[in-house]
């Protein structure tokens, strides 16, 4: 059974097939350039990479920068890295 959204549509005749549409789509070439950048990984992405594996809780440590306790950062990252947005 299909849900009723308050709109009813009736067709007098079946839709006509569009000839050549699939051919045009198949003929198009991808205009994509793959650019590989090597450098420091995005800290935001590095933290989300933990979400699908067994998560080891890192103990809270005092952050001099923020003046409060935060979860211990991954090796190689700083608090300012977490606030930086890479737009390269």
Backbone as CSV, one residue per row, in Angstrom:
resi,resn,N_x,N_y,N_z,CA_x,CA_y,CA_z,C_x,C_y,C_z
1,UNK,0.847,-1.180,0.000,0.000,0.000,0.000,0.890,1.239,0.000
2,UNK,0.584,2.170,-0.853,1.357,3.405,-0.938,0.750,4.461,-0.020
3,UNK,1.585,5.284,0.590,1.045,6.349,1.446,0.362,7.424,0.607
4,UNK,-0.609,8.096,1.192,-1.329,9.179,0.521,-0.811,10.490,1.097
5,UNK,-0.253,11.340,0.254,0.307,12.612,0.683,-0.623,13.788,0.391
6,UNK,-1.866,13.531,0.053,-2.817,14.600,-0.208,-2.854,15.046,-1.654
7,UNK,-2.085,14.413,-2.521,-2.066,14.759,-3.938,-2.366,13.499,-4.728
8,UNK,-3.337,13.599,-5.617,-3.670,12.464,-6.462,-3.404,12.831,-7.909
9,UNK,-2.734,11.940,-8.606,-2.388,12.177,-10.002,-2.958,11.041,-10.828
10,UNK,-3.648,11.420,-11.904,-4.133,10.412,-12.844,-3.595,10.769,-14.220
11,UNK,-3.155,9.758,-14.941,-2.616,9.980,-16.282,-3.622,9.475,-17.299
12,UNK,-3.877,10.318,-18.305,-4.788,9.926,-19.372,-4.143,8.897,-20.292
13,UNK,-2.834,9.016,-20.462,-2.117,8.091,-21.338,-0.730,7.843,-20.733
14,UNK,-0.135,6.747,-21.070,1.198,6.464,-20.515,2.235,7.429,-21.083
15,UNK,3.291,7.700,-20.334,4.318,8.624,-20.837,5.021,8.047,-22.060
16,UNK,5.382,8.941,-22.972,6.064,8.499,-24.190,7.546,8.316,-23.896
17,UNK,8.149,7.273,-24.425,9.581,7.064,-24.180,10.402,8.123,-24.904
18,UNK,11.456,8.556,-24.271,12.334,9.558,-24.875,13.462,8.839,-25.589
19,UNK,13.497,9.006,-26.870,14.521,8.343,-27.670,15.802,9.164,-27.676
20,UNK,16.917,8.504,-27.532,18.202,9.177,-27.628,18.701,9.787,-26.335
21,UNK,17.899,9.821,-25.296,18.341,10.448,-24.051,19.452,9.630,-23.414
22,UNK,19.287,8.335,-23.360,20.323,7.501,-22.750,21.598,7.515,-23.572
23,UNK,21.472,7.648,-24.899,22.660,7.705,-25.742,23.482,8.956,-25.446
24,UNK,22.809,10.080,-25.219,23.510,11.326,-24.928,24.229,11.236,-23.591
25,UNK,23.607,10.602,-22.621,24.235,10.460,-21.313,25.443,9.540,-21.403
26,UNK,25.324,8.458,-22.153,26.439,7.534,-22.301,27.613,8.170,-23.045
27,UNK,27.321,9.084,-23.960,28.369,9.692,-24.772,29.159,10.754,-24.011
28,UNK,28.601,11.284,-22.924,29.298,12.319,-22.166,30.523,11.727,-21.482
29,UNK,31.591,12.493,-21.465,32.807,12.061,-20.798,32.926,12.802,-19.477
30,UNK,33.531,12.136,-18.516,33.763,12.787,-17.234,34.873,13.808,-17.390
31,UNK,34.612,15.011,-16.901,35.610,16.066,-16.925,36.082,16.280,-15.491
32,UNK,36.831,15.308,-14.982,37.260,15.336,-13.594,38.771,15.213,-13.540
33,UNK,39.384,16.086,-12.779,40.819,15.998,-12.542,41.031,15.521,-11.114
34,UNK,41.753,14.446,-10.946,42.049,13.931,-9.619,43.351,14.555,-9.157
35,UNK,43.262,15.253,-8.045,44.432,15.921,-7.492,44.753,15.262,-6.162
36,UNK,45.933,14.716,-6.071,46.352,14.095,-4.822,47.286,15.057,-4.108
37,UNK,46.909,15.382,-2.883,47.746,16.266,-2.088,48.347,15.464,-0.952
38,UNK,49.603,15.655,-0.761,50.275,15.002,0.341,50.614,16.080,1.357
39,UNK,50.286,15.840,2.555,50.560,16.805,3.598,49.900,16.362,4.881
40,UNK,49.723,17.294,5.741,49.140,16.989,7.041,47.668,16.632,6.877
41,UNK,47.205,15.545,7.495,45.796,15.168,7.376,44.901,16.136,8.136
42,UNK,43.682,16.229,7.713,42.702,17.078,8.365,42.377,16.489,9.736
43,UNK,42.527,17.285,10.794,42.300,16.794,12.156,40.857,16.366,12.353
44,UNK,39.932,17.098,11.779,38.511,16.769,11.904,38.240,15.381,11.328
45,UNK,38.788,15.108,10.158,38.606,13.803,9.529,39.314,12.713,10.319
46,UNK,40.447,13.032,10.899,41.184,12.038,11.683,40.382,11.602,12.896
47,UNK,39.658,12.523,13.508,38.855,12.155,14.669,37.643,11.332,14.269
48,UNK,37.061,11.595,13.117,35.911,10.811,12.678,36.320,9.434,12.178
49,UNK,37.579,9.241,11.875,38.017,7.923,11.425,37.937,6.899,12.546
50,UNK,37.844,7.347,13.795,37.721,6.448,14.946,36.324,5.890,15.117
51,UNK,35.329,6.474,14.494,33.938,6.146,14.811,33.537,4.727,14.432
52,UNK,34.183,4.104,13.460,33.779,2.768,13.028,34.594,1.642,13.652
53,UNK,35.556,1.981,14.451,36.374,0.959,15.100,36.098,0.988,16.588
54,UNK,36.588,-0.003,17.287,36.392,0.014,18.736,37.065,1.253,19.282
55,UNK,36.321,2.036,19.988,36.765,3.351,20.418,37.461,3.246,21.760
56,UNK,38.720,3.587,21.794,39.462,3.639,23.046,39.317,5.045,23.602
57,UNK,38.712,5.153,24.770,38.540,6.474,25.380,39.890,6.983,25.852
58,UNK,40.205,8.184,25.445,41.437,8.801,25.891,41.127,9.562,27.174
59,UNK,42.024,9.517,28.136,41.748,10.164,29.425,41.714,11.684,29.283
60,UNK,40.946,12.356,30.145,40.921,13.820,30.101,42.239,14.386,30.630
61,UNK,42.680,15.443,29.978,43.891,16.149,30.403,43.580,17.640,30.431
62,UNK,44.320,18.397,31.243,44.103,19.836,31.331,44.754,20.527,30.142
63,UNK,43.987,21.357,29.451,44.492,22.115,28.312,44.833,23.527,28.768
64,UNK,46.110,23.883,28.678,46.542,25.238,29.037,45.897,26.269,28.106
65,UNK,45.741,25.891,26.822,45.165,26.797,25.825,43.733,27.185,26.162
66,UNK,42.929,26.194,26.567,41.511,26.429,26.827,41.211,26.705,28.289
67,UNK,42.081,26.238,29.167,41.854,26.439,30.593,40.848,25.468,31.177
68,UNK,40.692,24.314,30.552,39.775,23.292,31.058,40.233,21.919,30.611
69,UNK,39.589,20.900,31.147,39.961,19.528,30.809,39.333,19.125,29.480
70,UNK,40.116,18.470,28.651,39.645,17.976,27.356,40.133,16.548,27.185
71,UNK,39.528,15.833,26.254,40.015,14.492,25.943,41.416,14.608,25.365
72,UNK,42.285,13.711,25.770,43.653,13.730,25.272,43.640,13.648,23.750
73,UNK,44.403,14.528,23.116,44.422,14.602,21.656,45.221,13.456,21.060
74,UNK,44.912,13.146,19.814,45.700,12.146,19.091,47.114,12.678,18.904
75,UNK,48.050,11.775,18.777,49.442,12.171,18.567,49.567,13.003,17.297
76,UNK,50.296,14.106,17.398,50.554,14.944,16.233,49.540,16.049,16.011
77,UNK,48.514,16.163,16.864,47.500,17.200,16.696,47.490,18.139,17.893
78,UNK,47.107,19.382,17.636,46.980,20.381,18.695,45.551,20.897,18.717
79,UNK,45.217,21.641,19.773,43.876,22.239,19.871,43.630,23.167,18.688
80,UNK,44.635,23.946,18.302,44.436,24.872,17.175,44.210,24.120,15.865
81,UNK,44.763,22.901,15.734,44.491,22.090,14.538,43.013,21.748,14.439
82,UNK,42.380,21.508,15.578,40.959,21.145,15.563,40.079,22.315,15.145
83,UNK,40.552,23.536,15.337,39.767,24.717,14.975,40.082,25.206,13.571
84,UNK,41.119,24.676,12.950,41.517,25.122,11.613,40.687,24.422,10.552
85,UNK,40.279,25.182,9.559,39.560,24.623,8.423,40.484,24.712,7.221
86,UNK,40.759,23.568,6.611,41.647,23.535,5.447,40.813,23.690,4.182
87,UNK,41.077,24.763,3.436,40.314,25.025,2.215,41.161,24.857,0.967
88,UNK,42.298,24.200,1.094,43.189,24.021,-0.058,42.504,23.260,-1.151
